[in-house]
Amino acid sequence: MSNLHLILIPVILCGACSSGLGPVVPKNKVERQMIGLLQKFDLWDDNGDGELDHSELAMGLEGTDYNPDRTIDFYDTDGNRRICLREAQAGYSRAEEAEKRIQARKAAEGGAR
């Protein structure tokens, strides 16, 4: 790595810090869970193809109340029944929609979870 790169890296990093951007702080449980998916994405991507399929999600969600099919239905925007990292990241901006879907499902199930 050249000396120029060694100088530019701290400058770029400091520039990002001064822009006012900081860590994402979830506002509610749904946002916290969505961040959890992003944090676990690579861990759950067993075959390393950069996407989570039904079986990978099922293994990752095992022992929780979350359904892999509903998770795919929410995040999968290109219709291939897989979640790529870009879709998972974009899903975070739709946290309010996710919360509404969860509330509607709970109401339809009579509040039982």
Phi, psi and omega in degrees: 000133182285163178298328178299317178297321180295330178280319185290325183301309178297325180295316179296315180296318179293324178297321179293323181292323184280354182282355180091354177283138179221195180295149176284127179248114181295141181270340183205180183298320182297314179298321179298319179291325178293322176295323177300320178297316179298320180293328184265357187310304183294326178296320182279340182283077187302319183270358175070023182273001178084010179221151175256123176261181184303313184293322178294318177295317180301318179293318181292326183268358181305133180088002177247175177272005185271140184258126181300323180296315179294324179296314177297316179305322182285310189278327187287104182263346180260000173079014181268006178063030176222156179245115174272167182300321179299319178294321179296319179294317180295328179299328180300325180288352179252028183301322180297318177298318178299316179300317179296319178297318180296315180297319179295318179296318178297319179295319180292330179271005179079024177083353179281144178227000000 
